Amino acid sequence: MSEPPRQPPQESSREGRVDAPPRRAGTPGPRHPIRWLWVSAGLLCVALGALGTFLPLLPTTPFMLLAAACFARGSERFHDWLLAHRLFGPTIRSWRARRALPPRVKGKAIALVVVTIGASAWMLSSPVGRVAALVVGGALVVFLARLPVWDEREDARPVPVPDA
């Protein structure tokens, strides 16, 4: 028996690659300048978020959420990488699925802000610096306190990792 003739692969318009998946709606083309602005902004947010894991005044989660939003518009590959990341991915996926943070994350964030801002204000010699630190810290605490929380006991379903 003879095999049927093979069909030649069809070229896709995406980056000139063969059998490339279609682009997400609203994503600029591969060589579009706006795409590179989104990717650059996303990389900057990832860098600031990574610094935020070590520096107490830089919040990690908002930068990573912003990076995910930038990558969603600029690079499907970076977006999928960030969602599948071992450290940052679970919080981003949880936020996207539930639009809320786990209570322990919110509590730890508020406690960390209070301790670090309090220590900073205590160590500053300038009264203006103390007031500025306390105002920034107060604003961060109010922002964090207003974020919604999901109940882990009621909604313990895991958030799936995207296919990489």
Helices and strands as residue ranges (DSSP letters): H 33-52, H 60-74, H 76-83, H 89-98, H 103-123, H 127-146
